[in-house]
Amino acid sequence: MNRQALITARNLSVSFGSTVAVKNVSFTVQAGRCLALVGESGSGKSVTAHSLLGLSGGNATADELAVCGQDALSLSERSWQQIRGDSVSMILQDALMALDPLRPVGREIGDALKAHGKLPRAERQQRVIQVLESVRMPEPERRARQRSTELSGGMRQRALIAQALAGNPQVVIADEATTALDSALTALVLAQLRELKEQGRGVLMISHDLAQVAHLADDIAVMRQGEIVEAGVTAQILGNPQHEYTRQLLRAVPSGVPRFAPLSASSRPLAAPMQKDPAPASSALSANGLSKSFGKHAAVESASFEVPRGKTLGIVGESGSGKTTTARMVLGLQPPDAGTVELLGERFAPAHEPQRRKLREQMGAIYQNPLGSFDPRYSVGQLLADALSRGKSKRAAEYRVPVTELLEQVELSPGLLDRNPRVLSGGQRQRLAIARALAPKPSVLVLDEPVSALDASIQATVLDLLDRIQVETGTSYLFISHDLSVIEHMSDNVAVMHQGKIIEQGTTAQVFAAPQQEYTKLLLSAMPRLR
């Protein structure tokens, strides 16, 4: 079938001074089809996409760059303003940043129509409600009057999609539009993008998640260091990849990979899991009837679970299900309204801080955004010295041997000792966060979305590292994530949270193979899989 080419790029290059971010890439986006640009941060995907809107910020050159029938290389800024949102629109990753927190979302969508001189005011308001309904926004009239900060994460993303669709564009660019969403919301966004294809629009999907790409894309172009290293139809690329980098990306997808099997070819092989001597406590960590309310809202209700010694309990659920509030109560950062937490058989919460202090070094925490948890004044060495000395010293020279051992344990170079964490890569920062958490040799680590902000291959190496640390040290993990594929790969046991309650728990094999609750079945049915 001969389909209309809505976007054609032939030998497109984008440079910033002497730095070439995109080099001689060629592709087409056809009506009724989805092309996925896949690759990791810095591969040039987003710069390529922004070039199609005249927003690359650099010097764009090409043998041909046609956008909806127009020569994009010769367009004035005024012409670009007419094309953006009218012929081509973009759905961004972070809806909270993309939407104006001071204006109702309905006004933002209406202003997109107004900017193109479309529809009288009364008809614009009707169109706003219509497009919100099309993305299945609950109570669209009421939501249109609300600001983005008053909406849930899923509702904000729907509002952002509605804004992109308001002008009936021929091409929609989805730039990591599902990265921060749980599996149910991801499935909804992918379904809406699929509907756009069926309506005859072109979709350009930008992602590092090949499992999601497999469910939407007709064609794939794999980008690395500004170049397309492999391209073809989706079945060909995913079923018989020719380039080693493509194979690396596929290997890094955790869904369907057995427990402790490495995700990265660069990871060291694992020894047999460490067996600790029997201990008086039957579990490393146990929660009994934890509850927490904020005003009239019950964030967590009667949550009970156990983390066996040397094992991982994964807690999974969508945004707002109560996962992070549960983690904060476990860590003693939020007092429970009811219930208790026991660490190594002793009461940890609720408890007075002097009573808890003797146990505190037995539990560490690793968060999604490590940089936000580091003191910006400290170097890598100072952060680790502070953790090793229990806050008594920041002098890395006094702790050079244990600091070096910690860095080696998380596979970081001792040459980073004097660096500030700001100059480290995302993967290096997360390894540093793991090293800091391991400094007091804890028995339990609480990991709250520890890899959700990382690229696929970096995520793979961090997950492999966490596996190795558990095998070698016997540390127990409470692993919290909305990513079912990560939970499946990393967990021995799983607890499913919904609306503040643990509705189902069991071994990972039991829960994933034979879920008992309808909500669990819904989550699993929405989970993108490659294998």
Disulfide bonds with the S-S distance in Angstrom:
none
